[in-house]
Amino acid sequence: MPPPYRLFRITAVAEALSWTGLLIGMYLKYIPETTEAGVWLFGRLHGALFVAYLVATLWVARVERWSLPRTAVGLLASIPPLFTVLFERWVARRRPVLEGASAATSSVEA
């Protein structure tokens, strides 16, 4: 897996996890009104990972020559909770198989 796509994949999952943490933190802050620590921690973490995901998306879009609509959907996937993982899985299924990877798997099968 090339470094741009690897970074994109990691940030997509990390951004989704931080979204989940932030949602749990908001629940704890506003529903039972027990603590603000979750919002304090995950708010900062999610903000940083949100920006990292946007940068990683633009980088992999440029390296892999994504179309403008695919890039736009990738950037917009950062807004709804957990959509970054859905978008990453969608892209992973549509990526071309690398020649080196197919040669390695055929030699293992032989």
TIBA-170339 format. One record per atom (N, C-alpha, C): residue in one letter; atom name; x, y, z. Coordinates in nm, 4 decimals. Example, Ala and Ser with C-alpha at 12.3 -4.5 7.8 and 13.67 -1.06 7.14 Angstrom:
% residues 2
NODE tornu kolfi        u        v        w
NODE     A     N   1.3190  -0.5690   0.7800
NODE     A    CA   1.2300  -0.4500   0.7800
NODE     A     C   1.3200  -0.3300   0.7800
NODE     S     N   1.2850  -0.2250   0.7080
NODE     S    CA   1.3670  -0.1060   0.7140
NODE     S     C   1.2900   0.0030   0.7870
//
This chain:
% residues 110
NODE tornu kolfi        u        v        w
NODE     M     N   0.0850  -0.1173   0.0000
NODE     M    CA   0.0000   0.0000   0.0000
NODE     M     C   0.0898   0.1238   0.0000
NODE     P     N   0.0716   0.2143  -0.0935
NODE     P    CA   0.1563   0.3339  -0.0985
NODE     P     C   0.1315   0.4262   0.0209
NODE     P     N   0.2321   0.5030   0.0594
NODE     P    CA   0.2185   0.5904   0.1769
NODE     P     C   0.0999   0.6886   0.1721
NODE     P     N   0.0677   0.7550   0.0602
NODE     P    CA  -0.0474   0.8461   0.0641
NODE     P     C  -0.1777   0.7745   0.0979
NODE     Y     N  -0.2003   0.6586   0.0379
NODE     Y    CA  -0.3242   0.5873   0.0658
NODE     Y     C  -0.3251   0.5325   0.2085
NODE     R     N  -0.2120   0.4872   0.2556
NODE     R    CA  -0.2029   0.4363   0.3932
NODE     R     C  -0.2385   0.5469   0.4925
NODE     L     N  -0.1837   0.6666   0.4712
NODE     L    CA  -0.2155   0.7793   0.5584
NODE     L     C  -0.3639   0.8146   0.5488
NODE     F     N  -0.4191   0.8113   0.4277
NODE     F    CA  -0.5611   0.8391   0.4089
NODE     F     C  -0.6457   0.7391   0.4866
NODE     R     N  -0.6108   0.6126   0.4772
NODE     R    CA  -0.6863   0.5075   0.5454
NODE     R     C  -0.6795   0.5239   0.6970
NODE     I     N  -0.5616   0.5510   0.7492
NODE     I    CA  -0.5441   0.5688   0.8933
NODE     I     C  -0.6222   0.6894   0.9430
NODE     T     N  -0.6131   0.8009   0.8710
NODE     T    CA  -0.6841   0.9209   0.9161
NODE     T     C  -0.8352   0.9044   0.9037
NODE     A     N  -0.8816   0.8305   0.8038
NODE     A    CA  -1.0257   0.8080   0.7892
NODE     A     C  -1.0805   0.7328   0.9105
NODE     V     N  -1.0106   0.6286   0.9527
NODE     V    CA  -1.0552   0.5501   1.0678
NODE     V     C  -1.0399   0.6309   1.1965
NODE     A     N  -0.9270   0.6995   1.2123
NODE     A    CA  -0.9036   0.7785   1.3336
NODE     A     C  -1.0053   0.8921   1.3465
NODE     E     N  -1.0387   0.9557   1.2354
NODE     E    CA  -1.1368   1.0638   1.2376
NODE     E     C  -1.2731   1.0103   1.2790
NODE     A     N  -1.3106   0.8934   1.2297
NODE     A    CA  -1.4386   0.8324   1.2670
NODE     A     C  -1.4404   0.7952   1.4157
NODE     L     N  -1.3302   0.7410   1.4648
NODE     L    CA  -1.3239   0.7067   1.6068
NODE     L     C  -1.3315   0.8309   1.6955
NODE     S     N  -1.2653   0.9383   1.6533
NODE     S    CA  -1.2707   1.0610   1.7321
NODE     S     C  -1.4113   1.1217   1.7287
NODE     W     N  -1.4813   1.1067   1.6175
NODE     W    CA  -1.6211   1.1504   1.6079
NODE     W     C  -1.7048   1.0740   1.7094
NODE     T     N  -1.6821   0.9438   1.7156
NODE     T    CA  -1.7560   0.8604   1.8108
NODE     T     C  -1.7282   0.9049   1.9542
NODE     G     N  -1.6019   0.9278   1.9847
NODE     G    CA  -1.5657   0.9762   2.1183
NODE     G     C  -1.6295   1.1097   2.1497
NODE     L     N  -1.6338   1.1979   2.0518
NODE     L    CA  -1.6952   1.3288   2.0728
NODE     L     C  -1.8461   1.3148   2.0956
NODE     L     N  -1.9103   1.2273   2.0200
NODE     L    CA  -2.0541   1.2069   2.0405
NODE     L     C  -2.0839   1.1507   2.1800
NODE     I     N  -2.0009   1.0582   2.2255
NODE     I    CA  -2.0176   1.0041   2.3610
NODE     I     C  -1.9925   1.1136   2.4645
NODE     G     N  -1.8891   1.1937   2.4412
NODE     G    CA  -1.8604   1.3048   2.5318
NODE     G     C  -1.9742   1.4051   2.5374
NODE     M     N  -2.0362   1.4348   2.4229
NODE     M    CA  -2.1496   1.5282   2.4215
NODE     M     C  -2.2694   1.4687   2.4950
NODE     Y     N  -2.2902   1.3386   2.4791
NODE     Y    CA  -2.3978   1.2730   2.5529
NODE     Y     C  -2.3755   1.2896   2.7040
NODE     L     N  -2.2532   1.2583   2.7492
NODE     L    CA  -2.2236   1.2683   2.8925
NODE     L     C  -2.2319   1.4114   2.9444
NODE     K     N  -2.2028   1.5072   2.8596
NODE     K    CA  -2.2078   1.6468   2.9021
NODE     K     C  -2.3513   1.6982   2.9112
NODE     Y     N  -2.4346   1.6626   2.8124
NODE     Y    CA  -2.5657   1.7262   2.8046
NODE     Y     C  -2.6826   1.6423   2.8548
NODE     I     N  -2.6743   1.5112   2.8547
NODE     I    CA  -2.7888   1.4300   2.8977
NODE     I     C  -2.7822   1.4038   3.0488
NODE     P     N  -2.6852   1.3228   3.0978
NODE     P    CA  -2.6821   1.3057   3.2432
NODE     P     C  -2.6070   1.4204   3.3134
NODE     E     N  -2.5438   1.5067   3.2340
NODE     E    CA  -2.4676   1.6215   3.2860
NODE     E     C  -2.3666   1.5790   3.3927
NODE     T     N  -2.2863   1.4763   3.3571
NODE     T    CA  -2.1894   1.4244   3.4535
NODE     T     C  -2.0498   1.4837   3.4368
NODE     T     N  -2.0039   1.5010   3.3125
NODE     T    CA  -1.8676   1.5489   3.2926
NODE     T     C  -1.8536   1.6189   3.1583
NODE     E     N  -1.7592   1.7105   3.1520
NODE     E    CA  -1.7263   1.7781   3.0271
NODE     E     C  -1.5926   1.7295   2.9707
NODE     A     N  -1.5300   1.6343   3.0377
NODE     A    CA  -1.3962   1.5879   2.9981
NODE     A     C  -1.3958   1.5260   2.8591
NODE     G     N  -1.5009   1.4518   2.8253
NODE     G    CA  -1.5067   1.3883   2.6934
NODE     G     C  -1.5102   1.4893   2.5807
NODE     V     N  -1.5885   1.5956   2.5987
NODE     V    CA  -1.5958   1.6998   2.4963
NODE     V     C  -1.4628   1.7744   2.4895
NODE     W     N  -1.4042   1.8011   2.6057
NODE     W    CA  -1.2763   1.8724   2.6077
NODE     W     C  -1.1690   1.7922   2.5329
NODE     L     N  -1.1572   1.6642   2.5654
NODE     L    CA  -1.0529   1.5809   2.5045
NODE     L     C  -1.0836   1.5495   2.3583
NODE     F     N  -1.2003   1.4917   2.3330
NODE     F    CA  -1.2311   1.4483   2.1973
NODE     F     C  -1.2600   1.5648   2.1025
NODE     G     N  -1.3010   1.6780   2.1558
NODE     G    CA  -1.3184   1.7961   2.0706
NODE     G     C  -1.1860   1.8390   2.0086
NODE     R     N  -1.0820   1.8437   2.0891
NODE     R    CA  -0.9490   1.8813   2.0392
NODE     R     C  -0.8925   1.7741   1.9460
NODE     L     N  -0.9065   1.6504   1.9882
NODE     L    CA  -0.8557   1.5391   1.9083
NODE     L     C  -0.9278   1.5321   1.7736
NODE     H     N  -1.0587   1.5451   1.7772
NODE     H    CA  -1.1357   1.5390   1.6532
NODE     H     C  -1.1018   1.6558   1.5606
NODE     G     N  -1.0812   1.7729   1.6152
NODE     G    CA  -1.0442   1.8880   1.5326
NODE     G     C  -0.9139   1.8632   1.4574
NODE     A     N  -0.8154   1.8096   1.5273
NODE     A    CA  -0.6861   1.7812   1.4634
NODE     A     C  -0.6994   1.6701   1.3593
NODE     L     N  -0.7736   1.5653   1.3919
NODE     L    CA  -0.7897   1.4543   1.2974
NODE     L     C  -0.8768   1.4923   1.1785
NODE     F     N  -0.9694   1.5831   1.1980
NODE     F    CA  -1.0520   1.6345   1.0889
NODE     F     C  -0.9628   1.7035   0.9839
NODE     V     N  -0.8747   1.7895   1.0320
NODE     V    CA  -0.7824   1.8592   0.9411
NODE     V     C  -0.6866   1.7589   0.8763
NODE     A     N  -0.6363   1.6627   0.9538
NODE     A    CA  -0.5458   1.5620   0.8983
NODE     A     C  -0.6149   1.4801   0.7898
NODE     Y     N  -0.7416   1.4455   0.8101
NODE     Y    CA  -0.8168   1.3706   0.7082
NODE     Y     C  -0.8317   1.4527   0.5809
NODE     L     N  -0.8624   1.5805   0.5935
NODE     L    CA  -0.8768   1.6654   0.4752
NODE     L     C  -0.7460   1.6722   0.3960
NODE     V     N  -0.6358   1.6886   0.4667
NODE     V    CA  -0.5046   1.6946   0.4010
NODE     V     C  -0.4722   1.5607   0.3351
NODE     A     N  -0.4955   1.4508   0.4056
NODE     A    CA  -0.4677   1.3172   0.3501
NODE     A     C  -0.5553   1.2902   0.2284
NODE     T     N  -0.6807   1.3338   0.2332
NODE     T    CA  -0.7707   1.3143   0.1196
NODE     T     C  -0.7214   1.3905  -0.0019
NODE     L     N  -0.6813   1.5148   0.0174
NODE     L    CA  -0.6302   1.5938  -0.0956
NODE     L     C  -0.5011   1.5334  -0.1506
NODE     W     N  -0.4162   1.4820  -0.0616
NODE     W    CA  -0.2895   1.4229  -0.1055
NODE     W     C  -0.3139   1.2964  -0.1882
NODE     V     N  -0.3959   1.2050  -0.1374
NODE     V    CA  -0.4206   1.0812  -0.2116
NODE     V     C  -0.4992   1.1101  -0.3394
NODE     A     N  -0.5856   1.2099  -0.3372
NODE     A    CA  -0.6599   1.2464  -0.4581
NODE     A     C  -0.5652   1.2942  -0.5674
NODE     R     N  -0.4655   1.3683  -0.5285
NODE     R    CA  -0.3689   1.4169  -0.6276
NODE     R     C  -0.2798   1.3039  -0.6782
NODE     V     N  -0.2287   1.2219  -0.5876
NODE     V    CA  -0.1380   1.1132  -0.6250
NODE     V     C  -0.2089   1.0106  -0.7129
NODE     E     N  -0.3329   0.9743  -0.6760
NODE     E    CA  -0.4059   0.8723  -0.7510
NODE     E     C  -0.4952   0.9303  -0.8604
NODE     R     N  -0.4867   1.0602  -0.8798
NODE     R    CA  -0.5605   1.1310  -0.9858
NODE     R     C  -0.7107   1.1059  -0.9799
NODE     W     N  -0.7669   1.1309  -0.8616
NODE     W    CA  -0.9105   1.1180  -0.8462
NODE     W     C  -0.9806   1.2261  -0.9265
NODE     S     N  -1.1026   1.1988  -0.9658
NODE     S    CA  -1.1838   1.2998  -1.0323
NODE     S     C  -1.2264   1.4048  -0.9292
NODE     L     N  -1.2687   1.5194  -0.9787
NODE     L    CA  -1.3148   1.6253  -0.8891
NODE     L     C  -1.4369   1.5809  -0.8076
NODE     P     N  -1.5352   1.5125  -0.8680
NODE     P    CA  -1.6484   1.4663  -0.7863
NODE     P     C  -1.6077   1.3676  -0.6761
NODE     R     N  -1.5176   1.2748  -0.7059
NODE     R    CA  -1.4731   1.1788  -0.6036
NODE     R     C  -1.4006   1.2519  -0.4915
NODE     T     N  -1.3175   1.3475  -0.5274
NODE     T    CA  -1.2461   1.4254  -0.4254
NODE     T     C  -1.3447   1.5038  -0.3398
NODE     A     N  -1.4439   1.5646  -0.4022
NODE     A    CA  -1.5442   1.6415  -0.3278
NODE     A     C  -1.6219   1.5522  -0.2321
NODE     V     N  -1.6605   1.4342  -0.2775
NODE     V    CA  -1.7325   1.3410  -0.1892
NODE     V     C  -1.6422   1.2994  -0.0735
NODE     G     N  -1.5150   1.2756  -0.1019
NODE     G    CA  -1.4212   1.2402   0.0050
NODE     G     C  -1.4085   1.3494   0.1089
NODE     L     N  -1.4040   1.4739   0.0648
NODE     L    CA  -1.3952   1.5850   0.1588
NODE     L     C  -1.5257   1.6012   0.2365
NODE     L     N  -1.6378   1.5878   0.1676
NODE     L    CA  -1.7685   1.5998   0.2340
NODE     L     C  -1.7955   1.4846   0.3307
NODE     A     N  -1.7301   1.3715   0.3104
NODE     A    CA  -1.7480   1.2564   0.4000
NODE     A     C  -1.6981   1.2860   0.5407
NODE     S     N  -1.6200   1.3913   0.5566
NODE     S    CA  -1.5689   1.4249   0.6890
NODE     S     C  -1.6747   1.4920   0.7771
NODE     I     N  -1.7871   1.5305   0.7201
NODE     I    CA  -1.8866   1.6047   0.7974
NODE     I     C  -1.9810   1.5130   0.8753
NODE     P     N  -2.0511   1.4179   0.8121
NODE     P    CA  -2.1377   1.3302   0.8932
NODE     P     C  -2.0542   1.2292   0.9728
NODE     P     N  -2.1005   1.1938   1.0910
NODE     P    CA  -2.0250   1.0969   1.1717
NODE     P     C  -2.0053   0.9634   1.1000
NODE     L     N  -1.8834   0.9129   1.1039
NODE     L    CA  -1.8424   0.7807   1.0555
NODE     L     C  -1.8433   0.7648   0.9032
NODE     F     N  -1.8727   0.8680   0.8276
NODE     F    CA  -1.8759   0.8559   0.6820
NODE     F     C  -1.7367   0.8438   0.6219
NODE     T     N  -1.6326   0.8858   0.6951
NODE     T    CA  -1.4972   0.8729   0.6413
NODE     T     C  -1.4614   0.7258   0.6219
NODE     V     N  -1.5060   0.6408   0.7138
NODE     V    CA  -1.4784   0.4978   0.7008
NODE     V     C  -1.5570   0.4398   0.5839
NODE     L     N  -1.6825   0.4792   0.5691
NODE     L    CA  -1.7632   0.4318   0.4564
NODE     L     C  -1.7009   0.4731   0.3234
NODE     F     N  -1.6547   0.5970   0.3152
NODE     F    CA  -1.5926   0.6441   0.1919
NODE     F     C  -1.4616   0.5702   0.1656
NODE     E     N  -1.3817   0.5492   0.2683
NODE     E    CA  -1.2541   0.4783   0.2506
NODE     E     C  -1.2795   0.3368   0.2011
NODE     R     N  -1.3777   0.2675   0.2557
NODE     R    CA  -1.4102   0.1319   0.2110
NODE     R     C  -1.4588   0.1332   0.0656
NODE     W     N  -1.5372   0.2330   0.0293
NODE     W    CA  -1.5863   0.2461  -0.1075
NODE     W     C  -1.4695   0.2654  -0.2049
NODE     V     N  -1.3757   0.3520  -0.1673
NODE     V    CA  -1.2582   0.3768  -0.2519
NODE     V     C  -1.1710   0.2522  -0.2592
NODE     A     N  -1.1532   0.1822  -0.1480
NODE     A    CA  -1.0673   0.0632  -0.1454
NODE     A     C  -1.1176  -0.0437  -0.2421
NODE     R     N  -1.2490  -0.0580  -0.2528
NODE     R    CA  -1.3048  -0.1579  -0.3450
NODE     R     C  -1.2860  -0.1182  -0.4908
NODE     R     N  -1.2638   0.0093  -0.5174
NODE     R    CA  -1.2526   0.0563  -0.6551
NODE     R     C  -1.1102   0.0891  -0.6983
NODE     R     N  -1.0138   0.0679  -0.6091
NODE     R    CA  -0.8743   0.0940  -0.6450
NODE     R     C  -0.8231  -0.0155  -0.7371
NODE     P     N  -0.7396   0.0206  -0.8338
NODE     P    CA  -0.6816  -0.0829  -0.9202
NODE     P     C  -0.5844  -0.1699  -0.8405
NODE     V     N  -0.5792  -0.2959  -0.8757
NODE     V    CA  -0.4856  -0.3886  -0.8105
NODE     V     C  -0.3465  -0.3588  -0.8645
NODE     L     N  -0.2503  -0.3452  -0.7753
NODE     L    CA  -0.1138  -0.3156  -0.8165
NODE     L     C  -0.0503  -0.4393  -0.8778
NODE     E     N   0.0353  -0.4193  -0.9782
NODE     E    CA   0.0992  -0.5326  -1.0466
NODE     E     C   0.1847  -0.6148  -0.9523
NODE     G     N   0.2579  -0.5492  -0.8636
NODE     G    CA   0.3439  -0.6210  -0.7697
NODE     G     C   0.2614  -0.7073  -0.6753
NODE     A     N   0.1454  -0.6580  -0.6345
NODE     A    CA   0.0605  -0.7342  -0.5426
NODE     A     C   0.0033  -0.8566  -0.6130
NODE     S     N  -0.0369  -0.8411  -0.7395
NODE     S    CA  -0.0933  -0.9560  -0.8094
NODE     S     C   0.0132  -1.0598  -0.8397
NODE     A     N   0.1381  -1.0175  -0.8672
NODE     A    CA   0.2465  -1.1110  -0.8914
NODE     A     C   0.2816  -1.1870  -0.7634
NODE     A     N   0.2754  -1.1176  -0.6506
NODE     A    CA   0.3080  -1.1816  -0.5225
NODE     A     C   0.2020  -1.2859  -0.4876
NODE     T     N   0.0754  -1.2563  -0.5123
NODE     T    CA  -0.0278  -1.3517  -0.4779
NODE     T     C  -0.0252  -1.4718  -0.5717
NODE     S     N   0.0105  -1.4502  -0.6993
NODE     S    CA   0.0148  -1.5645  -0.7914
NODE     S     C   0.1325  -1.6567  -0.7606
NODE     S     N   0.2443  -1.6001  -0.7081
NODE     S    CA   0.3575  -1.6849  -0.6742
NODE     S     C   0.3284  -1.7653  -0.5480
NODE     V     N   0.2460  -1.7103  -0.4594
NODE     V    CA   0.2094  -1.7821  -0.3383
NODE     V     C   0.1168  -1.8975  -0.3728
NODE     E     N   0.0273  -1.8768  -0.4691
NODE     E    CA  -0.0665  -1.9810  -0.5081
NODE     E     C   0.0010  -2.0967  -0.5796
NODE     A     N   0.1150  -2.0720  -0.6439
NODE     A    CA   0.1822  -2.1768  -0.7236
NODE     A     C   0.2491  -2.2807  -0.6394
//
